[in-house]
Amino acid sequence: MSDPVADTLTTLRNAARKSAPFAEFASAKMRLSIVAALKRAGFVWDFDIIERDGFPRIRVALKYDEAGVCAFCRLVSVSKPGNRVYRGVHQFRSVVQGLGVSLLSTNKGVLTDKEARSMCVGGEVICNVF
């Protein structure tokens, strides 16, 4: 696997398309940080670390509304292994007129663009969620 972040986003997208209650993938610090940021932004209900076949895995409870529509419509990867995208604190762009968020990898951890603005830090743009 060359890009574990893209694999995580694809797993979440596929689970949302199937209307699955949970998405599950291998555990890693970066993946755990991304899921925690999605929970803080309100796009997933909760997440747990479970053990399956002797290996730790992350299980994410997806958030749906009453009509069965997932809380996020799209998860778009911005940085890729061959093309990293960095933004300073004054260079953040709004995602879908402020309805979505950008996830950034900063020296303070993985933050949403709103959290990064309030802390006055910039970093690598991981993905846009809306």
Secondary structure by P-SEA (a helix, b strand, c coil): cccaaaaaaaaaaaaaaacccbbbbbbcaaaaaaaaaaaaaccccbbbbbbcccbbbbbbbccccccccccccbbbbcccccbbbbbccccccccccccbbbbbbcccccccaaaaaaaccccccccccc
